[in-house]
Amino acid sequence: MEPADPIRADDGPGFLLVTAARLLRQRFEQALASADLEMTAGEARTLAVADHLGPVRQTELAAALSIEPMSLVAHLDRLEAAGLVERRPDPADRRSKRVHLTPKARPVLRRIMHVLTQARQEAMDDFSAAEAEQFRQYLQRLCRNLGAGGGA
């Protein structure tokens, strides 16, 4: 017996967005698992965002990821144990730690980005380039509307 289709004709945009996000996350998790990266989607995302931000305070990294600091600590503990990140004292604030990627993280990040790019391309397979760009712009606008200072 096939699983029921999670989408109904009368589903609202909020429900569809949550469903799409859940399905995309499942696809990313499957892609990471099949690539033998031995990390969760949360850890992969933490690594990618830390790379994007450069040496960053843990509190700023948690905010950028929209996760609780304690959840970030769990991700960082595993990434640090794998030798992919280091937490170093912040020279501007001795109470804070900055997250730095190690040289060992570079090839892992390349594999993560390759795997996630393939999964994203599969998800957008039947979208034209123009549709994919328009969809991206719609999502950016939605995020701005829902973010701090957005919408009236």
PEGI-V317569 format. One line per field, one symbol per residue. ss: DSSP state (~ for helix, > for strand, _ for the rest). psi: psi as a letter, one per 30 degrees, with the letter a starting at -180 (. if undefined). burial: + if it has 9 or more other C-alpha atoms within 8 Angstrom, else -. Layout:
ss: ???
psi: ???
burial: ???
This chain:
ss: ____________~~~~~~~~~~~~~~~~~~~~~~______~~~~~~~~~~~~~__>>~~~~~~~~___~~~~~~~~~~~~~___>>>>>>__>>>>>>>>>_~~~~~~~~~~~~~~~~~~~~~_____~~~~~~~~~~~~~~~~~~______
psi: kklkkfklfgkleeeeeeeeeeeeeeeeeeeeefghfhlleeeeeeeeeeeefajkkeeeeeeefhlkeeeeeeeeeeeeefgflkklkkffjfflkkkkklfffeeeeeeeeeeeeeeeeeegegkleeeeeeeeeeeeeeeeeflkgll.
burial: ---------------+--+----++-+++-+++---+---+-+++++++++---++++--+++-+-+-+--+--++-+++--+++++-++-----+++++++-++--++--+--++--++-----------+-----------++-------
